[in-house]
C-alpha cells in the first residue's frame, strides 16, 4: 500500500508530539515496495529516512503483516551495535483501527547513499569490491552469531556511509524477510534474484548460514559483469581482478553449500590476501549493462536508458537488448520508439541472439492489432527462444500453453515442461505462476509430488514489481 505525504501527515504529527520532536520534518517519497513506503525526513541536524508499513492493503493478511513487521523490528534490535548493519533509531506503532488489525508502523533510520548511486559516481574497482565484501561479511558474521539469516542480500539493500575523509564503508539494510534460524525447525525458503539454490528449492539448511554468502557473491558478480548466471561466473570471473579476489568470489557462488564458504568470517580471512588494484571498469561497454539493470530495478528509467544507449552505440549486445527493452517499457504507446526497439532486436537476432528473439516477440505481440501471420511468426520466435534455453521465453510460452492463450491450443503438460525449465533456472516468476495455479487448480492437471514439494515455497513480498525485476535481470 503506497502512502502519500498528505495521507501520512496526521499520523506523523501525532508521532512528533508523542516523541517531543517539534523540528522533525517529512520530505518527499523516495521509494516503495510490496509492503512499505519510504520518505525523506530531517530533524534539523540529521538526514533520516522513515519507512512506513501499513498492515492492510498489502499482498498478505493484516495478521501476517503485523507478524512480519514485529519480526523485522526484533531482528534490527538484535543487530544493534554492528557498524555494518542499518541501525533502527526509532519504532512507532499507530492503531488506525485495531478491531480490523489496521496499524501503521514507523521505522526511523539514518539516510545513507544507496550503493548503486555511489557506483554511478565512482565506478567499479577492485578496491570497491573488496570493501563491499569485507564490510557486508562483517554484518553477516554478526547476524550468524545472533542466529539471523537475512535472505535478501542484493545491491539495493546495501548502503554507503562516508567517513571523515570521505572514505566509504558499507551497510546492510532491509531485514524485512530475515529469519531467526535458532527458533526454526525444517527448511527455510524464500524468493529473490540472488537466492541460493537450497533456499529456492526449500531444502533444509542444517544450521548453515552460508546461503547469504551465495547471495552476496551473486551481487558482486552482478555489479562486475554483464550477466548474473553463477555458472558463467565460475567459468569467467572478472579478469581485471587479482587471482585471490576472483577465487574468493567464485567460492562464494558455489551451487553446493558444502563447497561454499561456511562462515562469513572465512571470507574476510581470505580477503586479507588480496592485493588491491585500482583499475576502474566504467569505460568498458559491457560494464554499463549491470549499471543499467541497477537503474531499472531502482526505478530510474531515464538513467537506465542513458546507460543502455551508451553501451548500445559502443557495441555491447547486452546493452542493446536493455536499450530496446527500456524503450519499449517507457514508450509502449509510441509507435516510432517501439519500431526502433524492434529494429535493434532484429539486428541482434541476425547475429544469433536468443534473448533478443524473446524480446522481439514480446514487443510484437504487444501491438494493438496485427495480422494472424505476424502473430504466428512472433509465437514461433518465442517458442524457439524457449527451446534454446531463455528463461523469460520459457515462462511466457509455458503460461500461454498452460492456459491456451495467444491463439495457442491448450497443452498443459507441454506448458508445465517449459515452466519447470524456467524454475530450474531459478526464474522466480515461473515459480510464482505455478504456485498460484496449484493453489487454485481444478482437477484437469495432476502435479507430481516433486513439483508440489518445490512449489511449497514462501513468496513473501514477491509481487508484480519483483516479476519485472526478475525479467530485467534475465535480459
N, C-alpha and C positions, 0 to 999 in steps of 0.2 A: 504494500500500500504506500504510494508516494504522497508525501505531505508537502504543502507549500508553506513558506514562512507565515503567511497570513492565517492559515489554518492552525499553525502551531502557536502563534503569539499568545493566546490566553493562557495556555498551559505554561509557556515559557515565562511569562510574567509572574505566575504563581511560584514557579521554581526559583526565580530571582529573589522573591520576597522571603520564601521559606529558608533559603540559603544565606540571606543577608548579603546579596551581591548586586547592589543597585547599578554598578558600572558595566555589568555584563551586557553585551550586545550580540544579537543574532544577525548573521550575514546571509549571503546567497547560498543556494543549494549547490553542492559540489559533487554529489554522487548519489546513487540509489541502487538498490538490488531487489531481490525477491522478498526480503523481509524489512529492509531499512531504508531510511533517507538520511543523508549526511549533509550538515550545514557548517559553514564557517562560523566562528564565534570568537569574541575577544573580551577580555576583562580590563582592557586599557593598558595592560603590561604584556600579556602573553597572547600569542595566536593559538587558538584552540579549534578543535572540531567537536561537533555534537552529533552523535549518531542516535537517531530516534527510531524505535521499533514499535509498531502497533501490534497488539495481539490479534486483531481482526483484519480481514481483507488480505491475508497472506495466502500462500498455497497450501496451508495446513490448518488444523483446527486451532481455536484460541487456546485450548488447554495445552496442546503441544507447543505452540509458540511461547507460552509462558515458561514451560519447562526448558526450552532451548535458551531463552533469554537468561534465566537464572543459572543455567549451566555455563553460559558464556561469562557471566559476571563472576561466578565462583572460580572458574578457570583463570581469569585475569587476576583475581585477587591472590590465587595461589602463586602466580608468576611474579608478584610484586617483589622488586629487588634485583631483577635481572636487567642489566643495562641494555640488552639487545631484544627486549620484548616490550611492546607498546604498553605503557602504564595506564591504568584506569584511575583517573583523577577524581571522578565522582560518578555515582549511580543514583538515579532518581526514578521512582515508580509512581505514576499518577493514575488513580482509578477513574476512568471515564464512565464505565457502567459495570461495576463489579458483578451484578446479577447475571450479566451476559459474558463475564470473563473478558471485558474490554478494558485494556490498560494501555498506557503509553509509557515506554521505558526510555530513559536518557542515559547514554554512555558519554562521558566527557573525557577527552583525551588531548594530548598535545597535538599541534598541527606540524607534521613533518612533510618533507618533499617525497612524493611517490618516486620509486626507483626509476621508472621509465622517463620521468621528467629530467632526472639527473643525467641519464644516458643521452638524452636528446642534446643536452648542452655540453657534456664532457666526452661522449663517445665511449666505446668499449675498449678496455685494455686488460692485460694480464693482471696488473695491479688491482683493478676494479674487481675482477672475477675472484681473485684470492681474498680480497677484503669482504666481499659478499659471502663467500663460502665460509670463511672463518667466523664472522660475526653471527651468521644465521645458525651455524653449528654450535656456537656458544649458547644460543637461545634453545636449540633442540636438546642439547645436553642438559640444560636446566629443566626443560619440560620432562625429559626422561626421568630425572631424579625425583620429580613430583608426580610421576605416573600419568603424564598427559601426552596424547597423540594428537597432533594438530590437524592432520587430514586435508589441508588445503594450502600447501606451500606453492606459491606461484609469484610471478613478478609483481602483480598488482597488490599483493599482500606484504610486500617488502618496502620499507620506507628509509629515507636518508636523513640523518641528523648531522648537522655541521658543527664541528668543534671550534676551538679558539682560533686556529689558523686555517679555518675553512676546510679542514680535513674531514671527509665523510666517514660516518660509521653507520651500520645498517641495522634496522629494527624490524622484527617480525610482528605483524599485526593480524587482526581478524581471526578470533578464536571461536567464531560462531558455530563451527561444526566440529570443534575439538571434542575428544572423548577421554574419559578417565578410565584407563585400562586396568587400574588396580581393582576397581569395583565391578568390572565387567566379566561375564562368562561368555564363551562361544565366540564366533567370528565377528570381526569388525568390518563394516562395509562403508561405502561412500561413493562419491561420483566427482569427477573433475578431469580437466585436461591433462594433468600431470600425475594422475593417481597411479600408485604402484599396482602391478598386476594382481597381487594377492588380495588387495582391498577391492579392486574392481570385480573380482570373482567371488568375493565373500568368503575367502578362505581363513581359517584360524591363524592368528599371528604368533601363538605360542610364546607370548610375553615379549616379542620383539617390537622395537620402536623404529626399525630402520626403513619402514615404508615412507616416512617423512624424508629420509635421506635420499631415497629414489626421486621423490618429487622435487627436492632441491636440485639434484643433478639434472633432471629434465628442464627445470627452469634455467639453469646455467646454459644448457645446450640450446634452448630456445633463444636465449639472448645472444648467442655467439655464432649461430649458423642459420641457414635459410629454411630449415625444416625442424621437425621435432620428433622424428622417429628414432627411438633409442637404438634400434639395430643399426641404422645408418650411422649413428654417432659412434658406436663402438668400432665400426669399420673405418671411419674417417673423422676423428676428432680434430678440432681446430689446429692447423699446422703451425700457426704463429706462436702458440703457447709452448712452454717448456715441456719436455717429456714427463717430468714429475707431475705437473698440473694435469696434463692430458690423462695420465694414468689414474689420478685421483678422480677426475670427472667420469672416466669410463667405469670405474669400480662403483661409483655412486648409483649408476643406472643399470646394474646387473639385474636381469629378469628374476633370477633365483635369489631369494632373500638370504640364503645361506652363503652365497658368494659375495654379496654386497657387504659394505661396512656394517658391522653390528651396532656400533655406537658412534654418535657424532664426535665424541672426543678422539676417536681414532682418525677421523678425517682431519681434525685440527693438527694432530701429531704429524701426519704425512705432509700437511701444508708447510710445515716448518722446513721441509727440504726443497721448497720451490724457490728458484732464483727468478725474481720478478722481472719481466720485460716491460718496457714502456711502450711497446708497439700499439698503436691505435688502429681500429678496424673500421672507422667511419667512412674511409674513402673507397671501400670495396662495394661494388653494386649489390652483391648478394647479402651484405650485412644490412642493407636497408630493408630487406623483406621482414625479418623478425621485428624491427622497429615499427614497420607499417602495421604488422599484426598487433603489436602492443597498443598502437594508437587506436586501432579499430576496437579492440577489447576495452580500452579505456574511454570509449565513446568520444573520440576526437577525429571524426571522419575527414575534416579538412586537412589535418596534419597527415593522416594516413594517405590521402590522395596525393599530397605533395611528395611524400617519401616514395610511394609506389611509382609515381611518374618519373622521378629522378632515376630510380633503378631500371624502369622500363626503357628509357631512352639510352641507358648505359648497357643494355643487352641482357639484363637478368630475366630469365624465364619466370622465376618465382614472383618477381615484382610485376611483370607483365600480367600474370594471372590476377594478382591482387589489384592492380590498376583497373583491369576490366571488371572485376567483381565489385570494387568500390564505386566505379562509375555507375554500374547497374543498381547498386544499393541506394546511392544518393539520388539518382535521376531516373527512377523507374517510369515516370510519365513523359520523359524527354526522348523522343524517337531518335534524334540525332546522336545523343550520348549513348543510347543503347546500341545504335548501329556502330559507333566507334568501338564499343566494348566487343561486339560480335566480330569486327574486323581483326582486332588484336588476337582474339581467341582462334579465329580461323588460321592466322599465320602460325600460331603455336601448334595447332592440330596438324598442319602440313609438316611440322618438324617432329611429329610423333608424340606430342604432349598429351598424356592420357587424362590428366585432371582438367585440361582445357576443354576436352570433349564434354565432360560433365557440366562445366560452367556454361558452355555454349548451348547445350541442350536446355539447361535451366532457364537461361535468358530467352531462348527461342520459344519455349512453352509458356513463358510469362506474357507473350504478346497478346493483346486483346482479341485478335482474330487472325487465324492463319489457315491455310488450306490443309486438308487432310493429308496430302502428300508431304507437306513440310512437317506436320506433326509426326508422321511416321518416321521421317529422317531424324528428327530430334530424339525420338524414343529409341531408334536404332543406335544412335551415338551414346545415349545414356546406358543402354544395355551393354554395349561394347566396353565402355569405361568401367562399368561394374564388373564385367567378366575379367578385365585386366587389373582388378585389384583396388580401384578407387573407392575408399570407404564412403564418401559422400554419395557417389553414384549407387553403391550397394544399398545405402539407406533409402534413397528416394525410389529407385526402381523396385526394391523389395517391398516398400509400402504400397506402391501402385499395384503391384501384382497381388499382394495380400488382400487389398480392398477392391480390386478390379477397377482402378481409376485410370484416367488419361486414355480412355478407349481401349485399355488392355483387358484381355479375358482374365477373369478371376482365377488365380493359381496360387493357393495358399502355401502349398509345400515349396514351390519354387521361390515365392516371396520370402518364406521363412529362411530358406537356404541363403539368399542374398543378405538378409538382415543379420543372420548369425555370423556370416563372414565379416560384416561391419563390426559386430560386437567383439569378435575375436581380435579385431584391430584396435580394441578399446575405444571405439567411436560411440560415445555415450548416448547421443540421440536415438540410435537404434535400440539400445537397451531400454531407454525410457518408453519408446513406442511399443515394444514387445511387452513390457511390464504392464502398460495401460491396457493393452489388448488382452493379456492374461487375466487381469482383474475384472474385465468387463466382457469376456468372451462368451460366445454361445457354444453349442456342442458340435459345431461343424469341424473344428480342428482340435486335435489332441496334442498337447505339449508333452515332450519327453520328460522323464524325471530329471535328466541332466539340465535341460533347458529351464525347468521350473526352479531348480536349485540356483542357477545363475541369475534368474530374474528376481529372486527374493532378495533384492539389494535395496538399501536405503537410497532415496533420491532427494535427500533434504536440500532444498534451495535450488533444485535443478528446474529451471523454467525456460520460457522462450528465449530469454536473453542468453542463457547458457547454451542453448542449442545453436544460436547464431555464433557464439564464441567458438564452439566446437567445430563448426563449419569453417570459420576463418582459420583456425589452427591447422585444419586438414588441407587447405588450399595450397 
